[in-house]
Amino acid sequence: MPYAFNVAGASKAHALAAAAAEFDALIETQPVRATDRGPALAAAEAVIAPFREPTGDEEIRLGINGDVSDYGSGLAALSVGVSVIIVPLDG
């Protein structure tokens, strides 16, 4: 079952923490998400790293999507996509 979510934060650390919390919520209803939580958050950290911190009138948005397959014999497939953008705060 694929997943996708978007979070925002005043800093890179806040956005990453929000993504971790989103994964924790997903794991409650989709336990298989525990398999791809680590790789997805590591990918998010790698993609967000080169960005500067947002200024006081901006936020950083982080989108993560992916899928994991386990056909009863262990991990069979895993994919992760990450996007990051810094945008002005909405009025």
C-alpha positions in Angstrom: 0.0 0.0 0.0 1.6 3.3 -1.0 1.7 6.3 1.2 2.2 10.1 0.7 2.3 13.0 3.0 3.4 16.6 3.2 4.6 18.5 6.3 5.9 22.0 6.9 8.2 23.6 9.5 9.9 26.8 10.5 13.2 25.0 10.2 14.7 21.9 8.6 14.7 20.1 12.0 11.0 21.0 12.6 10.1 19.6 9.1 12.0 16.4 9.8 10.4 16.0 13.2 7.0 16.4 11.7 7.8 13.8 9.1 8.9 11.3 11.8 5.6 12.0 13.7 3.7 11.4 10.5 5.4 8.0 10.1 4.7 7.1 13.7 1.0 7.8 13.0 1.1 5.7 9.8 2.7 2.8 11.7 -0.3 2.6 14.1 -2.6 1.8 11.2 -0.1 0.2 8.8 2.5 -1.7 10.7 4.5 -2.5 7.5 5.5 1.2 7.5 8.0 0.4 10.2 10.0 -1.3 7.5 10.4 1.8 5.4 10.4 4.5 8.1 14.2 4.5 8.5 15.1 4.5 4.8 12.5 7.2 4.1 13.6 9.5 6.9 17.3 9.0 5.9 16.4 10.0 2.3 14.5 13.0 3.6 17.5 14.1 5.7 19.8 13.7 2.7 17.5 15.7 0.4 16.9 18.5 2.9 20.5 18.9 4.0 21.8 21.2 1.2 18.9 23.6 1.7 19.4 26.8 3.7 17.2 27.4 6.8 14.0 29.3 6.0 13.9 33.0 7.1 11.3 34.2 9.5 8.8 34.9 6.7 9.3 31.5 5.1 8.7 27.8 5.8 10.2 24.6 4.5 7.9 22.0 3.1 8.8 18.3 2.9 6.9 15.7 0.9 7.5 12.0 1.3 5.9 9.2 -0.7 6.7 5.6 -1.2 5.7 2.0 -0.9 7.0 -1.2 0.6 6.1 -4.8 -0.3 6.4 -7.9 1.9 4.9 -11.0 0.5 5.3 -13.0 3.7 8.9 -13.9 3.0 10.5 -10.6 4.0 11.2 -7.4 2.2 10.5 -7.7 -1.6 10.5 -4.1 -2.8 10.9 -0.6 -1.4 10.6 2.8 -3.0 10.8 6.4 -1.6 10.4 9.8 -3.1 11.3 13.1 -1.4 10.6 16.7 -2.3 11.6 19.9 -0.5 10.7 23.5 -1.1 11.1 26.8 0.8 8.1 29.0 0.3 6.9 32.4 1.7 4.5 32.1 4.6 0.9 32.7 3.5 -0.4 36.1 4.6 
